[in-house]
Amino acid sequence: MVKDIATARNDFPLLATTMNQAPITYLDNAATTQKPQPVIDRLIKYYQTENVNVQRGVYALAQATTTKYEQVRQQVADFLNAQPTEIVFTRGTTTSLNWVAQSFAPTVIQPDDEILITIMEHHSNLVPWQIVAQKLGARLRYVELDDAGHLDLKQLQASLTSRTKIVALTHVSNVLGTINPIKQITTWAHRVGAYVVVDGAQAVGHLPVDVQDLDCDFYAFSGHKVYGPTGIGVLYGKAALLAQMPPVEYGGEMINLVTRQTTDFKPAPAKFEAGTMPIAQVIGLGAALDYLTSLGWSQIMTQEQHLLQLAGSQLQAIPGVTLYGPALTTAHSAVLSFNLAGVHPHDLATVLDSQGVAIRAGHHCAQPLMTALQVSATARASFAFYNNDQDVERLITAVKMAKEFFQA
Ligand SMILES: Cc1ncc(COP(=O)(O)O)c(C=O)c1O
């Protein structure tokens, strides 16, 4: 049965708390999302009745918890339309992307080859490529924004050559809200023989992702941005590509046989999951995906688009406010970056904080993008399906209050 989104907010205990004596208006969902009671309950149940190590014990409880852990792998695979053998559990998006850069890139990159990324990347999908490019003698190239604030697709196409070995880009920008046409880009990249690595951190909780349809080679996301626990992430990789990647960490439970001098590793995904994994977090991620599924994409996307249009149009109407990113009417996730003329975003965020409104201010781990936008920082309000019209009203009132306060 589909759960009604109008009452879903009540499932999130943190949203009923206060901040600075005001009801909290949580608009920092791009940083992390709040957790619904079923996820919290699932974590408690795990620690109360299921807490053992997995993949090791022969006793009944160890077997039962291992089965539940592996069921979540199947669930994640179903969620992304992949096979469970293509799902590696990691610490988060950052770890997933670092592993692709450290382990996969050296298997396909020769000196003078090129890695193509975009100017809108989060540092997690930028710094690992800088480091690997330096190490392998490859060239790191950037696709810029076009005049409308989208990725410049003409430049992207023109940049793809037989030298391009990897195209790494975000599905949804954490600063601009831009939704990139991954399927189209993958088709172009594959034509020149390049592999496509997608940073899905800002996409997975907000729109359906089908890795087979996108035909990307790798896809990364974090549990904590999809209403699940921190400390757990996912790396999807096509089976043949995971097979050609060496493990990044070495240790217990990822081996078939160890002798004094040699080790035979298990096949993927086990060869990447060395040591004790974040078991509770995996189980919690399963509960989070169940929760999302119970709401359905149609309700989630309709509500988030409603909030985007409402907040975006009202912000735009405030004199002195500049919105960054593509027009609200184009493919745009519910993330709004803006500045108020004459007011530093940190000062703006501080006034909003005094009113109980939690937004982010800063460079959003995207410093090259800030330089391209010719700003040092922006304020960012990012929405989730549990936000409502009252949250938007509080945001707008607080921004107007800041404008008056600073006489901006
Ligand atoms: C687009 C994008 N990529 C990667 C990350 C990194 O995610 P995590 O810190 O969960 O590894 C974030 C986090 O904000 C992000 O927004």
The ligand as a Tripos MOL2 file, in Angstrom:
@<TRIPOS>MOLECULE
LIG
   16    16     1     0     0
SMALL
NO_CHARGES

@<TRIPOS>ATOM
      1 C1         27.2200   15.4780   -5.1320 C.3       1 LIG1
      2 C2         27.8930   14.8950   -3.9260 C.ar      1 LIG1
      3 N1         28.8510   13.9770   -4.1030 N.ar      1 LIG1
      4 C3         29.4670   13.3850   -3.0710 C.ar      1 LIG1
      5 C4         29.1660   13.7220   -1.7790 C.ar      1 LIG1
      6 C5         29.8720   13.0430   -0.6590 C.3       1 LIG1
      7 O1         29.0160   12.2390    0.0570 O.3       1 LIG1
      8 P1         29.5090   11.5480    1.4020 P.3       1 LIG1
      9 O2         30.0320   12.6470    2.2670 O.co2     1 LIG1
     10 O3         28.2950   10.9090    1.9540 O.co2     1 LIG1
     11 O4         30.5690   10.5750    1.0320 O.co2     1 LIG1
     12 C6         28.1880   14.6890   -1.5360 C.ar      1 LIG1
     13 C7         27.8720   15.1260   -0.1720 C.2       1 LIG1
     14 O5         27.3510   16.1790    0.0570 O.2       1 LIG1
     15 C8         27.5440   15.2880   -2.6500 C.ar      1 LIG1
     16 O6         26.5910   16.2090   -2.4840 O.3       1 LIG1
@<TRIPOS>BOND
     1     1     2 1
     2     2     3 ar
     3     2    15 ar
     4     3     4 ar
     5     4     5 ar
     6     5     6 1
     7     5    12 ar
     8     6     7 1
     9     7     8 1
    10     8     9 2
    11     8    10 1
    12     8    11 1
    13    12    13 1
    14    12    15 ar
    15    13    14 2
    16    15    16 1
@<TRIPOS>SUBSTRUCTURE
     1 LIG1         1 GROUP 0 **** ****
